[in-house]
Amino acid sequence: MRLNRDLYNWRVASPLFTPAETLPRTAGDERNALYAHIGVRRLK
């Protein structure tokens, strides 16, 4: 199954986390912006 193999592939998820950090912040949702920020930091 492709899904299981890519489940922890942070390199593939990188393009998803970057906009996910800015969207909640512009909506005023600091909690989810923090979660996305942690995800971006985990990629580096």
Residue pairs with C-beta under 8 A, 6 or more apart in sequence:
6 12
10 42
10 43
11 43
13 39
13 43
14 40
14 43
17 36
17 39
17 40
17 43
18 40
20 36
20 39
21 33
21 36
21 37
21 39
21 40
22 33
24 30
24 31
24 32
24 33
24 36
25 33
